[in-house]
Amino acid sequence: MTKLKSLPLTKISIDDSFWDKYIKLVQEVIIPYQWEILNDRVEGAKPSHCINNFKITAKEKEGEFQGAVFQDSDVAKWLEAVAYSLSTNPNKELEKSADEVIHLFGKAQDETGYLNTYYTIKEPNLRWTNLKEGHELYTSGHMIEAAIAYYKATGKDEFLQIMIRNADLICDVFSKDKNSEGYPGHQEIELALVKLFEVTGNKKYIDQAKAFINRRGHRPYYFDKEEKRPEYKRIFQEFAEYLPLYSQSHLPVREQKTAEGHAVRAVYMYCAMADLAYYYNDLELLESCKRLWDNITTKRMYITGAIGSSGILERFTTDYDLPNSSNYGETCASIGLALFGRRMMQITRDGKYMDVVEKALYNTVLSGIAMDGRSFFYVNPLEVWPDNCLVRTSMEHVKPMRQKWFGVACCPPNITRTLASLGEYIYSQTDNTLWINLFVEGSIGVNIQKKDLVVTTKTKFPFEGNISIQLEGNDDLEFDLAIRIPGYVNKYNILVDGINIQDKDCDKGYKYIKINGQKLIEVSFDLSPRFVRANPLVREDSGKVAIEKGPLVYCIEEIDNESNLPAYFVDTKQPINEEYYEGLLGGTTVLKLKGKKISQDNWTLDELYKETDVVWENKDLIAIPYCYWGNRTPGEMLVWMKEYYGG
């Protein structure tokens, strides 16, 4: 089977009332803001040290390395976002800044091709001696991805050549002759090497990616042997009692049945596994991808598309363990899940993967950035009580307000590159079929059967369910148009040039329409809001409900209701009323609910426990999309609400 391709970003134009709130900020606000951050010029933000480290490495200035061992990856992801932005919005000044950074990389690279500021400045004699913690391969992976994106966007190959030299070094250092056992502690290089193979055609890169994946999980564990060597030096003290489970190196990848360990590491690895399964026609590896995907999405994923339930080690725990207030739900993990899901859909053509991709993008990924583009969430809980988010407690990882930056800042530039590359998720194609995966207003130019076709989509999705798809240039063109029918849609209708399609059968979540000169496809989804319950095995959510509308998960905030949100009980027998507020949060549909609240009137503040009846107060509740929470006055937030069963 042919793997579906994403369309080039240069062919995609997005003009969407929902997504433009963020996408228009990418070049206007987010990229410039993060550039100032990377240069340590934002007052009150945690310093990045990123550009400064490269200047020291390039001998443009003197100083000591500062920041985390993986600090270089922040500017790599920023450059990748710049590349995607330049693909759709050329900007000479921005391109000039990027070129200057790339030239700095070239000066910082040594004659062997090695490029890493931490090990060049701080530990020049310890290169490749601590793969478990050192992040050398992880950082190179992000740099390679950025170089490929920049080459595709601008046609300039300076950055690409820098990273080809780096990749050649990696292939040499980890060859069968020199190190036939080593693999990264934090996966990323694998999927980057696959991309490098795709752009260069050099098979040694994908072969090295395959080797890294195949080496994991074999006993005796490589990291155990590495730690016993005299040159080994620990970087993170929390790794003193290291578990191979943490880095998914506890078992060979084809034997892994459950998603384990650090959530970001896991999904980055699964992306590479999916790529390798396709290119090597490795059905066993593909089955492993499917098995791990199913474990995540049916037992270990939040309703918002967040993954990683433990604040300790940012990791998966066990099936159905999904705490709402103390979870981690790192933004990067949901981005990785979306990347994994996109690959799986392109290989299998199954819409169930895009259902989850959509869920992650519309909820957790967007919640990770403020609507002004200048502050971010690293952790994405489903319940927040600001008073107990205290440092040096089990809740210190939860922030009730977005932060200007982080000491470990992988998430902000990751969000930026995701927003800038959104078009890659919306459409897929083969020579004779165009898939519409997400419903975003805009237009594309696509070549089908060597003929140019313009597709224009108009919609107010996800607040409204009407989608109009206009085709131009297809007078003598026959092809298939595949429209995703999301799993949450129970009722829908499709008109082709005004004629109702009676056959509503779908093939794995996609409705295939034969196009032979037709010009207008009108799709209508029922996006009525709905109450959703969790499997009773999710102990945290027993007796509770959440609310969804289309792909959006809704939440209640203190600013729209009152304090002590867990005292609310929503009456699910009463209808949910919708109202669009043009002036709220850039324009949004709010949901109005009926419910009860446990009264405080029969309690004093000095009474902690007593024998008493519950006194109920009738309450109206207002819910907003979860992705928008925390953009107004700070306060409590809640996704899962208790259900009222009274008369």
Buried (B, 14 or more C-beta within 10 A) or exposed (E): EEBBBBBBBBBBBBBBEBBBBBBBBBBEBBBBBBBBBBBBEBEEBBBBBBBBBBBBBBEEEEEEBBBBBBBBBBBBBBBBBBBBBBBBBEBEEBBEBBBEBBBBBBEBBEEEBBBBBBBBBBBEEBBBBBBBBBBBBBBBBBBBBBBBBBBBBBEBEBBBEBBBBBBBBBBBBBEEEEBEBBBBBBBBBBBBBBBBBBBBEBEBBBBBBBBBBBBBBEEEBBBEEBBEEEEBEEBEEEBEEBEBBBBBBBBBBBEBEBBBBBBBBBBBBBBBBBBBBBBEEBEEBBEBBBBBBEBBBEBBBBBBBBBBBBBEBBBBBEBBBBBBBBBBBBBBBBBBBBBBBBBBBBBBBBBBBBBBBBBBBBBBBBBBBBBEBBBBBBBBBBBBBBEEBEEEEEBEBBBBEBBBBBEEBBBBBBBBBBBBBBBBBBBBBBEEBBBBBBBBBBBBBBEBEEEEBBBBBBBBBBBBBBBBBBBEBBEEBEBBBBBBBBBBBEEBBBBBEEEEEEEEEBEEBBBBBEBEEBEEBBBBBEBEBBBBBBEEEBEBBBEBBBBBBBBBBBBBBBBBBBEEBBBBBBBBEEEBEBEEEEEBBBBBBBBBBBBBBBEEEEEEEEEEEEEEEEEBBEBEBBBBBBBBBBBBEBBBBBBBBBBBEEE
